Amino acid sequence: MGWDDLYERAAEYDISLEAIEQELSAHRKETTEEERQ
Amino acid sequence: MTAVESDPAGVVADADVLVADVLCDGYARESLLAVRSHSWMTLFASEHLLADAEAVLASLTDEQLASDWRAQIESESERIEHPPGDHPALATAYRSGAAHLLSFDDQLTSARANLSVKPHLTLSVRPPDAFARLFDAASLYESLFDEPYPGPDIDVR
């Protein structure tokens, strides 16, 4: 395993930067709420 | 907490940049390849930062890819600890002394954010396209080691 392998497997997915930002924002919001409780 | 000494060859990539490196062939990958291809540069990351990136990667792709990425990035980065409530990328940058923080987050890369962190540390917060355009490995190497830049010394593939 190495970066080439990871990049090759990741290329099977068509993910935009906007999707990454939305997912990270949702994840961090969820994490913050869990930490508050 | 005592501020650490600034590390001009230290880099922190926020979780969005770490994930974009894997999923989008663009400036995020170009920036992190520049870091990984030089043994004298250090990519810093906290457990929280890597956990964020791994969770996003697993959600957008699959658990195995996310897990394999985590193993790879852990072997190529230096771990920094910070409290759970802190912003993972900013806290990692502050506690490591890294001079560069890469993020797509407008709130982090805005001039206002840069001003607000500067009293505490010498940190340049930039999106990957700006880092890729402005980062000069040769100039940084020569300023740090006072000898000619030998070029990339790690085969990152």
N, CA and C atoms of all chains as a GROMACS GRO file, in nm:
protein
  582
    1MET      N    1   0.084  -0.120   0.000
    1MET     CA    2   0.000   0.000   0.000
    1MET      C    3   0.087   0.125   0.000
    2GLY      N    4   0.044   0.226  -0.067
    2GLY     CA    5   0.114   0.354  -0.071
    2GLY      C    6   0.019   0.458  -0.127
    3TRP      N    7   0.073   0.576  -0.154
    3TRP     CA    8  -0.015   0.684  -0.203
    3TRP      C    9  -0.075   0.652  -0.338
    4ASP      N   10   0.004   0.592  -0.426
    4ASP     CA   11  -0.051   0.558  -0.559
    4ASP      C   12  -0.172   0.467  -0.547
    5ASP      N   13  -0.161   0.369  -0.457
    5ASP     CA   14  -0.272   0.275  -0.436
    5ASP      C   15  -0.394   0.349  -0.382
    6LEU      N   16  -0.372   0.437  -0.284
    6LEU     CA   17  -0.483   0.513  -0.226
    6LEU      C   18  -0.548   0.604  -0.331
    7TYR      N   19  -0.465   0.671  -0.410
    7TYR     CA   20  -0.519   0.761  -0.512
    7TYR      C   21  -0.599   0.682  -0.617
    8GLU      N   22  -0.547   0.566  -0.652
    8GLU     CA   23  -0.615   0.484  -0.754
    8GLU      C   24  -0.753   0.438  -0.704
    9ARG      N   25  -0.758   0.392  -0.578
    9ARG     CA   26  -0.886   0.348  -0.521
    9ARG      C   27  -0.982   0.466  -0.504
   10ALA      N   28  -0.928   0.581  -0.464
   10ALA     CA   29  -1.012   0.699  -0.444
   10ALA      C   30  -1.069   0.751  -0.576
   11ALA      N   31  -0.997   0.728  -0.684
   11ALA     CA   32  -1.040   0.778  -0.815
   11ALA      C   33  -1.171   0.711  -0.861
   12GLU      N   34  -1.206   0.600  -0.796
   12GLU     CA   35  -1.333   0.534  -0.831
   12GLU      C   36  -1.453   0.617  -0.785
   13TYR      N   37  -1.426   0.709  -0.694
   13TYR     CA   38  -1.534   0.795  -0.643
   13TYR      C   39  -1.524   0.932  -0.709
   14ASP      N   40  -1.637   0.988  -0.742
   14ASP     CA   41  -1.638   1.122  -0.802
   14ASP      C   42  -1.688   1.219  -0.695
   15ILE      N   43  -1.595   1.270  -0.615
   15ILE     CA   44  -1.632   1.354  -0.501
   15ILE      C   45  -1.579   1.495  -0.523
   16SER      N   46  -1.665   1.592  -0.507
   16SER     CA   47  -1.623   1.732  -0.526
   16SER      C   48  -1.570   1.791  -0.394
   17LEU      N   49  -1.499   1.899  -0.408
   17LEU     CA   50  -1.449   1.970  -0.290
   17LEU      C   51  -1.566   2.021  -0.206
   18GLU      N   52  -1.672   2.063  -0.272
   18GLU     CA   53  -1.790   2.113  -0.199
   18GLU      C   54  -1.849   2.001  -0.111
   19ALA      N   55  -1.853   1.880  -0.164
   19ALA     CA   56  -1.905   1.767  -0.086
   19ALA      C   57  -1.817   1.740   0.036
   20ILE      N   58  -1.687   1.753   0.019
   20ILE     CA   59  -1.594   1.732   0.131
   20ILE      C   60  -1.618   1.838   0.239
   21GLU      N   61  -1.631   1.962   0.197
   21GLU     CA   62  -1.652   2.070   0.293
   21GLU      C   63  -1.784   2.054   0.368
   22GLN      N   64  -1.889   2.014   0.296
   22GLN     CA   65  -2.018   1.993   0.360
   22GLN      C   66  -2.012   1.880   0.462
   23GLU      N   67  -1.946   1.772   0.424
   23GLU     CA   68  -1.936   1.655   0.512
   23GLU      C   69  -1.854   1.688   0.636
   24LEU      N   70  -1.745   1.761   0.617
   24LEU     CA   71  -1.661   1.798   0.732
   24LEU      C   72  -1.737   1.892   0.825
   25SER      N   73  -1.809   1.986   0.767
   25SER     CA   74  -1.887   2.080   0.849
   25SER      C   75  -1.991   2.005   0.932
   26ALA      N   76  -2.061   1.912   0.869
   26ALA     CA   77  -2.163   1.834   0.940
   26ALA      C   78  -2.099   1.748   1.049
   27HIS      N   79  -1.985   1.688   1.016
   27HIS     CA   80  -1.916   1.602   1.113
   27HIS      C   81  -1.870   1.682   1.235
   28ARG      N   82  -1.812   1.800   1.210
   28ARG     CA   83  -1.761   1.881   1.322
   28ARG      C   84  -1.875   1.936   1.407
   29LYS      N   85  -1.987   1.968   1.342
   29LYS     CA   86  -2.102   2.015   1.418
   29LYS      C   87  -2.152   1.904   1.511
   30GLU      N   88  -2.158   1.785   1.458
   30GLU     CA   89  -2.203   1.669   1.536
   30GLU      C   90  -2.106   1.642   1.652
   31THR      N   91  -1.977   1.648   1.622
   31THR     CA   92  -1.875   1.623   1.725
   31THR      C   93  -1.883   1.727   1.836
   32THR      N   94  -1.902   1.854   1.798
   32THR     CA   95  -1.911   1.962   1.896
   32THR      C   96  -2.032   1.941   1.987
   33GLU      N   97  -2.145   1.903   1.928
   33GLU     CA   98  -2.265   1.880   2.008
   33GLU      C   99  -2.246   1.763   2.104
   34GLU      N  100  -2.176   1.660   2.058
   34GLU     CA  101  -2.150   1.544   2.146
   34GLU      C  102  -2.061   1.584   2.262
   35GLU      N  103  -1.961   1.671   2.235
   35GLU     CA  104  -1.870   1.713   2.341
   35GLU      C  105  -1.940   1.799   2.445
   36ARG      N  106  -2.042   1.876   2.399
   36ARG     CA  107  -2.116   1.963   2.491
   36ARG      C  108  -2.202   1.882   2.587
   37GLN      N  109  -2.249   1.766   2.541
   37GLN     CA  110  -2.343   1.687   2.622
   37GLN      C  111  -2.270   1.605   2.729
   38MET      N  112  -0.044   2.815   2.874
   38MET     CA  113   0.045   2.729   2.795
   38MET      C  114   0.156   2.812   2.733
   39THR      N  115   0.276   2.760   2.731
   39THR     CA  116   0.388   2.830   2.671
   39THR      C  117   0.388   2.808   2.521
   40ALA      N  118   0.403   2.918   2.445
   40ALA     CA  119   0.407   2.904   2.299
   40ALA      C  120   0.536   2.837   2.257
   41VAL      N  121   0.528   2.750   2.158
   41VAL     CA  122   0.646   2.679   2.111
   41VAL      C  123   0.716   2.764   2.005
   42GLU      N  124   0.840   2.728   1.978
   42GLU     CA  125   0.917   2.800   1.876
   42GLU      C  126   0.859   2.770   1.739
   43SER      N  127   0.857   2.872   1.653
   43SER     CA  128   0.801   2.854   1.518
   43SER      C  129   0.889   2.762   1.435
   44ASP      N  130   0.825   2.673   1.361
   44ASP     CA  131   0.896   2.578   1.275
   44ASP      C  132   0.865   2.614   1.129
   45PRO      N  133   0.959   2.680   1.060
   45PRO     CA  134   0.933   2.725   0.923
   45PRO      C  135   0.907   2.609   0.826
   46ALA      N  136   0.954   2.490   0.861
   46ALA     CA  137   0.933   2.374   0.774
   46ALA      C  138   0.819   2.286   0.824
   47GLY      N  139   0.742   2.339   0.919
   47GLY     CA  140   0.628   2.264   0.973
   47GLY      C  141   0.499   2.303   0.903
   48VAL      N  142   0.418   2.203   0.871
   48VAL     CA  143   0.293   2.225   0.798
   48VAL      C  144   0.179   2.149   0.866
   49VAL      N  145   0.065   2.214   0.874
   49VAL     CA  146  -0.058   2.147   0.919
   49VAL      C  147  -0.160   2.159   0.806
   50ALA      N  148  -0.224   2.050   0.773
   50ALA     CA  149  -0.332   2.053   0.673
   50ALA      C  150  -0.462   2.023   0.746
   51ASP      N  151  -0.560   2.112   0.729
   51ASP     CA  152  -0.690   2.088   0.791
   51ASP      C  153  -0.753   1.963   0.726
   52ALA      N  154  -0.855   1.910   0.791
   52ALA     CA  155  -0.914   1.783   0.746
   52ALA      C  156  -0.966   1.792   0.602
   53ASP      N  157  -1.019   1.910   0.563
   53ASP     CA  158  -1.069   1.920   0.425
   53ASP      C  159  -0.957   1.905   0.323
   54VAL      N  160  -0.840   1.956   0.357
   54VAL     CA  161  -0.724   1.944   0.266
   54VAL      C  162  -0.672   1.800   0.264
   55LEU      N  163  -0.670   1.737   0.381
   55LEU     CA  164  -0.625   1.597   0.388
   55LEU      C  165  -0.715   1.507   0.303
   56VAL      N  166  -0.845   1.531   0.310
   56VAL     CA  167  -0.939   1.449   0.232
   56VAL      C  168  -0.932   1.484   0.083
   57ALA      N  169  -0.920   1.614   0.055
   57ALA     CA  170  -0.910   1.655  -0.086
   57ALA      C  171  -0.783   1.601  -0.151
   58ASP      N  172  -0.678   1.585  -0.073
   58ASP     CA  173  -0.555   1.525  -0.126
   58ASP      C  174  -0.586   1.386  -0.184
   59VAL      N  175  -0.666   1.311  -0.112
   59VAL     CA  176  -0.696   1.173  -0.154
   59VAL      C  177  -0.798   1.172  -0.269
   60LEU      N  178  -0.901   1.255  -0.258
   60LEU     CA  179  -1.016   1.244  -0.350
   60LEU      C  180  -1.014   1.337  -0.470
   61CYS      N  181  -0.941   1.446  -0.461
   61CYS     CA  182  -0.943   1.544  -0.570
   61CYS      C  183  -0.798   1.570  -0.615
   62ASP      N  184  -0.768   1.542  -0.737
   62ASP     CA  185  -0.633   1.565  -0.787
   62ASP      C  186  -0.620   1.714  -0.820
   63GLY      N  187  -0.568   1.790  -0.727
   63GLY     CA  188  -0.560   1.935  -0.748
   63GLY      C  189  -0.455   1.995  -0.656
   64TYR      N  190  -0.481   2.118  -0.612
   64TYR     CA  191  -0.382   2.190  -0.532
   64TYR      C  192  -0.356   2.126  -0.396
   65ALA      N  193  -0.459   2.063  -0.337
   65ALA     CA  194  -0.437   1.998  -0.207
   65ALA      C  195  -0.331   1.889  -0.222
   66ARG      N  196  -0.345   1.809  -0.328
   66ARG     CA  197  -0.247   1.702  -0.350
   66ARG      C  198  -0.110   1.760  -0.384
   67GLU      N  199  -0.109   1.862  -0.467
   67GLU     CA  200   0.018   1.925  -0.505
   67GLU      C  201   0.091   1.978  -0.381
   68SER      N  202   0.014   2.041  -0.292
   68SER     CA  203   0.074   2.099  -0.171
   68SER      C  204   0.130   1.991  -0.079
   69LEU      N  205   0.052   1.886  -0.058
   69LEU     CA  206   0.098   1.782   0.034
   69LEU      C  207   0.209   1.697  -0.027
   70LEU      N  208   0.210   1.683  -0.158
   70LEU     CA  209   0.322   1.614  -0.223
   70LEU      C  210   0.451   1.693  -0.202
   71ALA      N  211   0.440   1.826  -0.206
   71ALA     CA  212   0.558   1.910  -0.183
   71ALA      C  213   0.613   1.889  -0.042
   72VAL      N  214   0.523   1.872   0.054
   72VAL     CA  215   0.567   1.850   0.193
   72VAL      C  216   0.626   1.709   0.207
   73ARG      N  217   0.554   1.611   0.156
   73ARG     CA  218   0.598   1.471   0.175
   73ARG      C  219   0.727   1.437   0.102
   74SER      N  220   0.759   1.513  -0.002
   74SER     CA  221   0.878   1.481  -0.081
   74SER      C  222   1.006   1.540  -0.024
   75HIS      N  223   0.996   1.604   0.094
   75HIS     CA  224   1.115   1.662   0.157
   75HIS      C  225   1.126   1.610   0.301
   76SER      N  226   1.233   1.538   0.329
   76SER     CA  227   1.249   1.478   0.462
   76SER      C  228   1.265   1.583   0.572
   77TRP      N  229   1.306   1.702   0.537
   77TRP     CA  230   1.329   1.807   0.636
   77TRP      C  231   1.202   1.887   0.665
   78MET      N  232   1.093   1.852   0.599
   78MET     CA  233   0.965   1.916   0.630
   78MET      C  234   0.882   1.822   0.717
   79THR      N  235   0.796   1.879   0.799
   79THR     CA  236   0.715   1.797   0.890
   79THR      C  237   0.568   1.830   0.875
   80LEU      N  238   0.490   1.726   0.854
   80LEU     CA  239   0.344   1.741   0.856
   80LEU      C  240   0.297   1.706   0.997
   81PHE      N  241   0.236   1.802   1.064
   81PHE     CA  242   0.184   1.779   1.200
   81PHE      C  243   0.034   1.750   1.193
   82ALA      N  244  -0.009   1.664   1.283
   82ALA     CA  245  -0.153   1.634   1.289
   82ALA      C  246  -0.187   1.584   1.429
   83SER      N  247  -0.307   1.617   1.473
   83SER     CA  248  -0.354   1.566   1.602
   83SER      C  249  -0.446   1.446   1.579
   84GLU      N  250  -0.472   1.375   1.686
   84GLU     CA  251  -0.567   1.263   1.681
   84GLU      C  252  -0.704   1.313   1.633
   85HIS      N  253  -0.746   1.428   1.683
   85HIS     CA  254  -0.876   1.485   1.646
   85HIS      C  255  -0.880   1.522   1.497
   86LEU      N  256  -0.770   1.577   1.450
   86LEU     CA  257  -0.764   1.618   1.309
   86LEU      C  258  -0.771   1.496   1.218
   87LEU      N  259  -0.694   1.393   1.252
   87LEU     CA  260  -0.695   1.271   1.170
   87LEU      C  261  -0.830   1.200   1.180
   88ALA      N  262  -0.890   1.204   1.299
   88ALA     CA  263  -1.021   1.140   1.316
   88ALA      C  264  -1.126   1.210   1.231
   89ASP      N  265  -1.121   1.343   1.225
   89ASP     CA  266  -1.215   1.418   1.140
   89ASP      C  267  -1.199   1.377   0.994
   90ALA      N  268  -1.075   1.376   0.948
   90ALA     CA  269  -1.050   1.343   0.807
   90ALA      C  270  -1.090   1.199   0.776
   91GLU      N  271  -1.059   1.109   0.867
   91GLU     CA  272  -1.093   0.967   0.846
   91GLU      C  273  -1.245   0.949   0.840
   92ALA      N  274  -1.316   1.018   0.929
   92ALA     CA  275  -1.463   1.007   0.931
   92ALA      C  276  -1.524   1.059   0.800
   93VAL      N  277  -1.474   1.170   0.753
   93VAL     CA  278  -1.525   1.228   0.627
   93VAL      C  279  -1.493   1.135   0.510
   94LEU      N  280  -1.372   1.085   0.511
   94LEU     CA  281  -1.332   0.993   0.403
   94LEU      C  282  -1.417   0.866   0.404
   95ALA      N  283  -1.442   0.812   0.522
   95ALA     CA  284  -1.524   0.691   0.532
   95ALA      C  285  -1.667   0.718   0.488
   96SER      N  286  -1.717   0.835   0.522
   96SER     CA  287  -1.854   0.869   0.485
   96SER      C  288  -1.870   0.888   0.335
   97LEU      N  289  -1.768   0.946   0.271
   97LEU     CA  290  -1.777   0.975   0.128
   97LEU      C  291  -1.732   0.859   0.040
   98THR      N  292  -1.650   0.769   0.096
   98THR     CA  293  -1.601   0.656   0.016
   98THR      C  294  -1.634   0.525   0.088
   99ASP      N  295  -1.533   0.461   0.146
   99ASP     CA  296  -1.561   0.338   0.220
   99ASP      C  297  -1.465   0.326   0.339
  100GLU      N  298  -1.504   0.244   0.434
  100GLU     CA  299  -1.429   0.230   0.560
  100GLU      C  300  -1.286   0.182   0.537
  101GLN      N  301  -1.269   0.091   0.441
  101GLN     CA  302  -1.136   0.033   0.419
  101GLN      C  303  -1.039   0.138   0.364
  102LEU      N  304  -1.088   0.216   0.268
  102LEU     CA  305  -1.004   0.322   0.212
  102LEU      C  306  -0.966   0.422   0.322
  103ALA      N  307  -1.063   0.459   0.404
  103ALA     CA  308  -1.037   0.553   0.513
  103ALA      C  309  -0.937   0.496   0.613
  104SER      N  310  -0.951   0.371   0.645
  104SER     CA  311  -0.861   0.305   0.739
  104SER      C  312  -0.718   0.295   0.682
  105ASP      N  313  -0.708   0.260   0.556
  105ASP     CA  314  -0.576   0.251   0.492
  105ASP      C  315  -0.510   0.388   0.482
  106TRP      N  316  -0.591   0.489   0.453
  106TRP     CA  317  -0.538   0.626   0.448
  106TRP      C  318  -0.484   0.664   0.586
  107ARG      N  319  -0.561   0.630   0.690
  107ARG     CA  320  -0.519   0.665   0.827
  107ARG      C  321  -0.384   0.602   0.861
  108ALA      N  322  -0.368   0.476   0.823
  108ALA     CA  323  -0.241   0.408   0.850
  108ALA      C  324  -0.126   0.476   0.776
  109GLN      N  325  -0.153   0.516   0.653
  109GLN     CA  326  -0.048   0.580   0.571
  109GLN      C  327  -0.010   0.718   0.628
  110ILE      N  328  -0.111   0.797   0.660
  110ILE     CA  329  -0.083   0.935   0.706
  110ILE      C  330  -0.020   0.933   0.846
  111GLU      N  331  -0.057   0.835   0.927
  111GLU     CA  332   0.001   0.827   1.062
  111GLU      C  333   0.151   0.800   1.055
  112SER      N  334   0.192   0.723   0.955
  112SER     CA  335   0.334   0.689   0.943
  112SER      C  336   0.415   0.806   0.886
  113GLU      N  337   0.347   0.906   0.834
  113GLU     CA  338   0.418   1.016   0.767
  113GLU      C  339   0.394   1.151   0.834
  114SER      N  340   0.337   1.148   0.954
  114SER     CA  341   0.311   1.276   1.021
  114SER      C  342   0.349   1.265   1.168
  115GLU      N  343   0.369   1.380   1.228
  115GLU     CA  344   0.407   1.385   1.370
  115GLU      C  345   0.285   1.423   1.453
  116ARG      N  346   0.259   1.346   1.558
  116ARG     CA  347   0.137   1.364   1.637
  116ARG      C  348   0.151   1.479   1.737
  117ILE      N  349   0.045   1.559   1.745
  117ILE     CA  350   0.036   1.670   1.840
  117ILE      C  351  -0.090   1.651   1.923
  118GLU      N  352  -0.081   1.681   2.052
  118GLU     CA  353  -0.199   1.666   2.138
  118GLU      C  354  -0.260   1.803   2.170
  119HIS      N  355  -0.393   1.806   2.178
  119HIS     CA  356  -0.461   1.929   2.221
  119HIS      C  357  -0.596   1.890   2.280
  120PRO      N  358  -0.659   1.978   2.356
  120PRO     CA  359  -0.790   1.948   2.418
  120PRO      C  360  -0.895   1.923   2.311
  121PRO      N  361  -0.994   1.839   2.341
  121PRO     CA  362  -1.098   1.802   2.244
  121PRO      C  363  -1.179   1.920   2.190
  122GLY      N  364  -1.201   2.024   2.268
  122GLY     CA  365  -1.285   2.134   2.223
  122GLY      C  366  -1.218   2.231   2.128
  123ASP      N  367  -1.086   2.223   2.114
  123ASP     CA  368  -1.014   2.317   2.028
  123ASP      C  369  -1.038   2.286   1.881
  124HIS      N  370  -1.023   2.389   1.795
  124HIS     CA  371  -1.028   2.362   1.651
  124HIS      C  372  -0.905   2.277   1.618
  125PRO      N  373  -0.926   2.158   1.561
  125PRO     CA  374  -0.814   2.065   1.544
  125PRO      C  375  -0.696   2.120   1.464
  126ALA      N  376  -0.725   2.192   1.357
  126ALA     CA  377  -0.614   2.241   1.272
  126ALA      C  378  -0.541   2.358   1.339
  127LEU      N  379  -0.617   2.453   1.393
  127LEU     CA  380  -0.554   2.568   1.458
  127LEU      C  381  -0.476   2.525   1.582
  128ALA      N  382  -0.535   2.436   1.661
  128ALA     CA  383  -0.468   2.391   1.783
  128ALA      C  384  -0.341   2.314   1.749
  129THR      N  385  -0.347   2.233   1.644
  129THR     CA  386  -0.228   2.157   1.602
  129THR      C  387  -0.119   2.253   1.557
  130ALA      N  388  -0.159   2.355   1.481
  130ALA     CA  389  -0.060   2.452   1.434
  130ALA      C  390   0.002   2.527   1.552
  131TYR      N  391  -0.082   2.569   1.645
  131TYR     CA  392  -0.033   2.645   1.759
  131TYR      C  393   0.062   2.561   1.845
  132ARG      N  394   0.023   2.439   1.872
  132ARG     CA  395   0.102   2.356   1.963
  132ARG      C  396   0.227   2.296   1.897
  133SER      N  397   0.227   2.290   1.766
  133SER     CA  398   0.345   2.236   1.696
  133SER      C  399   0.443   2.346   1.659
  134GLY      N  400   0.391   2.468   1.646
  134GLY     CA  401   0.475   2.578   1.599
  134GLY      C  402   0.486   2.582   1.448
  135ALA      N  403   0.407   2.501   1.378
  135ALA     CA  404   0.411   2.499   1.232
  135ALA      C  405   0.388   2.638   1.175
  136ALA      N  406   0.462   2.670   1.071
  136ALA     CA  407   0.450   2.804   1.010
  136ALA      C  408   0.342   2.809   0.904
  137HIS      N  409   0.293   2.692   0.861
  137HIS     CA  410   0.196   2.688   0.752
  137HIS      C  411   0.073   2.606   0.792
  138LEU      N  412  -0.043   2.666   0.770
  138LEU     CA  413  -0.168   2.593   0.789
  138LEU      C  414  -0.247   2.601   0.659
  139LEU      N  415  -0.279   2.485   0.603
  139LEU     CA  416  -0.354   2.479   0.478
  139LEU      C  417  -0.498   2.444   0.508
  140SER      N  418  -0.591   2.524   0.453
  140SER     CA  419  -0.732   2.497   0.475
  140SER      C  420  -0.814   2.558   0.362
  141PHE      N  421  -0.928   2.496   0.333
  141PHE     CA  422  -1.022   2.555   0.238
  141PHE      C  423  -1.125   2.641   0.312
  142ASP      N  424  -1.120   2.642   0.444
  142ASP     CA  425  -1.218   2.713   0.525
  142ASP      C  426  -1.194   2.864   0.515
  143ASP      N  427  -1.290   2.936   0.455
  143ASP     CA  428  -1.277   3.081   0.438
  143ASP      C  429  -1.257   3.153   0.571
  144GLN      N  430  -1.319   3.100   0.675
  144GLN     CA  431  -1.308   3.166   0.806
  144GLN      C  432  -1.166   3.157   0.861
  145LEU      N  433  -1.096   3.051   0.825
  145LEU     CA  434  -0.957   3.037   0.871
  145LEU      C  435  -0.861   3.115   0.783
  146THR      N  436  -0.889   3.116   0.653
  146THR     CA  437  -0.792   3.176   0.560
  146THR      C  438  -0.814   3.326   0.537
  147SER      N  439  -0.919   3.381   0.596
  147SER     CA  440  -0.946   3.524   0.577
  147SER      C  441  -0.837   3.608   0.643
  148ALA      N  442  -0.822   3.728   0.593
  148ALA     CA  443  -0.721   3.819   0.649
  148ALA      C  444  -0.748   3.841   0.797
  149ARG      N  445  -0.876   3.845   0.834
  149ARG     CA  446  -0.911   3.869   0.974
  149ARG      C  447  -0.862   3.754   1.063
  150ALA      N  448  -0.880   3.631   1.012
  150ALA     CA  449  -0.834   3.516   1.091
  150ALA      C  450  -0.683   3.519   1.106
  151ASN      N  451  -0.614   3.555   0.998
  151ASN     CA  452  -0.468   3.563   1.005
  151ASN      C  453  -0.424   3.665   1.109
  152LEU      N  454  -0.493   3.779   1.111
  152LEU     CA  455  -0.458   3.882   1.209
  152LEU      C  456  -0.484   3.833   1.350
  153SER      N  457  -0.594   3.760   1.370
  153SER     CA  458  -0.630   3.719   1.504
  153SER      C  459  -0.535   3.614   1.560
  154VAL      N  460  -0.468   3.536   1.475
  154VAL     CA  461  -0.376   3.436   1.528
  154VAL      C  462  -0.233   3.489   1.537
  155LYS      N  463  -0.203   3.597   1.466
  155LYS     CA  464  -0.064   3.641   1.462
  155LYS      C  465  -0.004   3.686   1.595
  156PRO      N  466  -0.084   3.746   1.685
  156PRO     CA  467  -0.023   3.780   1.813
  156PRO      C  468   0.028   3.656   1.887
  157HIS      N  469  -0.025   3.541   1.855
  157HIS     CA  470   0.011   3.421   1.929
  157HIS      C  471   0.119   3.338   1.858
  158LEU      N  472   0.122   3.342   1.727
  158LEU     CA  473   0.219   3.259   1.658
  158LEU      C  474   0.246   3.310   1.517
  159THR      N  475   0.362   3.272   1.463
  159THR     CA  476   0.395   3.308   1.326
  159THR      C  477   0.337   3.201   1.237
  160LEU      N  478   0.216   3.226   1.190
  160LEU     CA  479   0.145   3.123   1.115
  160LEU      C  480   0.083   3.184   0.990
  161SER      N  481   0.110   3.120   0.879
  161SER     CA  482   0.048   3.161   0.754
  161SER      C  483  -0.065   3.064   0.723
  162VAL      N  484  -0.188   3.115   0.718
  162VAL     CA  485  -0.303   3.030   0.690
  162VAL      C  486  -0.346   3.055   0.546
  163ARG      N  487  -0.337   2.953   0.464
  163ARG     CA  488  -0.365   2.972   0.321
  163ARG      C  489  -0.443   2.855   0.265
  164PRO      N  490  -0.522   2.880   0.160
  164PRO     CA  491  -0.580   2.767   0.086
  164PRO      C  492  -0.468   2.700   0.006
  165PRO      N  493  -0.485   2.574  -0.030
  165PRO     CA  494  -0.377   2.501  -0.099
  165PRO      C  495  -0.330   2.565  -0.228
  166ASP      N  496  -0.419   2.631  -0.303
  166ASP     CA  497  -0.373   2.691  -0.429
  166ASP      C  498  -0.272   2.802  -0.402
  167ALA      N  499  -0.295   2.879  -0.297
  167ALA     CA  500  -0.200   2.986  -0.263
  167ALA      C  501  -0.069   2.928  -0.212
  168PHE      N  502  -0.077   2.823  -0.131
  168PHE     CA  503   0.045   2.759  -0.081
  168PHE      C  504   0.126   2.703  -0.198
  169ALA      N  505   0.057   2.633  -0.289
  169ALA     CA  506   0.127   2.573  -0.403
  169ALA      C  507   0.194   2.679  -0.490
  170ARG      N  508   0.128   2.795  -0.500
  170ARG     CA  509   0.181   2.901  -0.585
  170ARG      C  510   0.299   2.972  -0.518
  171LEU      N  511   0.293   2.989  -0.387
  171LEU     CA  512   0.392   3.072  -0.318
  171LEU      C  513   0.504   2.994  -0.251
  172PHE      N  514   0.481   2.868  -0.221
  172PHE     CA  515   0.581   2.791  -0.147
  172PHE      C  516   0.704   2.766  -0.234
  173ASP      N  517   0.820   2.800  -0.180
  173ASP     CA  518   0.945   2.785  -0.253
  173ASP      C  519   1.038   2.696  -0.170
  174ALA      N  520   1.040   2.567  -0.202
  174ALA     CA  521   1.120   2.471  -0.124
  174ALA      C  522   1.268   2.507  -0.125
  175ALA      N  523   1.318   2.550  -0.239
  175ALA     CA  524   1.461   2.581  -0.251
  175ALA      C  525   1.498   2.698  -0.160
  176SER      N  526   1.417   2.802  -0.164
  176SER     CA  527   1.445   2.919  -0.083
  176SER      C  528   1.439   2.886   0.066
  177LEU      N  529   1.338   2.809   0.106
  177LEU     CA  530   1.323   2.772   0.246
  177LEU      C  531   1.440   2.684   0.292
  178TYR      N  532   1.477   2.585   0.208
  178TYR     CA  533   1.587   2.495   0.243
  178TYR      C  534   1.716   2.574   0.263
  179GLU      N  535   1.743   2.663   0.170
  179GLU     CA  536   1.868   2.739   0.176
  179GLU      C  537   1.870   2.834   0.296
  180SER      N  538   1.754   2.885   0.336
  180SER     CA  539   1.749   2.971   0.454
  180SER      C  540   1.767   2.891   0.583
  181LEU      N  541   1.725   2.765   0.581
  181LEU     CA  542   1.734   2.682   0.701
  181LEU      C  543   1.871   2.615   0.716
  182PHE      N  544   1.929   2.572   0.603
  182PHE     CA  545   2.050   2.489   0.611
  182PHE      C  546   2.175   2.555   0.553
  183ASP      N  547   2.158   2.671   0.494
  183ASP     CA  548   2.272   2.746   0.442
  183ASP      C  549   2.356   2.664   0.344
  184GLU      N  550   2.289   2.591   0.262
  184GLU     CA  551   2.357   2.514   0.156
  184GLU      C  552   2.262   2.499   0.038
  185PRO      N  553   2.314   2.467  -0.081
  185PRO     CA  554   2.226   2.460  -0.199
  185PRO      C  555   2.116   2.354  -0.183
  186TYR      N  556   2.000   2.388  -0.232
  186TYR     CA  557   1.885   2.297  -0.226
  186TYR      C  558   1.912   2.173  -0.313
  187PRO      N  559   1.906   2.054  -0.256
  187PRO     CA  560   1.937   1.933  -0.334
  187PRO      C  561   1.818   1.876  -0.411
  188GLY      N  562   1.702   1.936  -0.393
  188GLY     CA  563   1.582   1.883  -0.459
  188GLY      C  564   1.507   1.789  -0.366
  189PRO      N  565   1.393   1.741  -0.410
  189PRO     CA  566   1.315   1.646  -0.327
  189PRO      C  567   1.400   1.523  -0.294
  190ASP      N  568   1.391   1.475  -0.170
  190ASP     CA  569   1.474   1.361  -0.129
  190ASP      C  570   1.391   1.239  -0.087
  191ILE      N  571   1.261   1.242  -0.112
  191ILE     CA  572   1.177   1.126  -0.080
  191ILE      C  573   1.091   1.095  -0.203
  192ASP      N  574   1.088   0.967  -0.240
  192ASP     CA  575   0.999   0.923  -0.346
  192ASP      C  576   0.861   0.899  -0.284
  193VAL      N  577   0.772   0.992  -0.307
  193VAL     CA  578   0.644   0.989  -0.235
  193VAL      C  579   0.546   0.887  -0.289
  194ARG      N  580   0.571   0.834  -0.404
  194ARG     CA  581   0.476   0.737  -0.461
  194ARG      C  582   0.501   0.599  -0.402
   0.00000   0.00000   0.00000
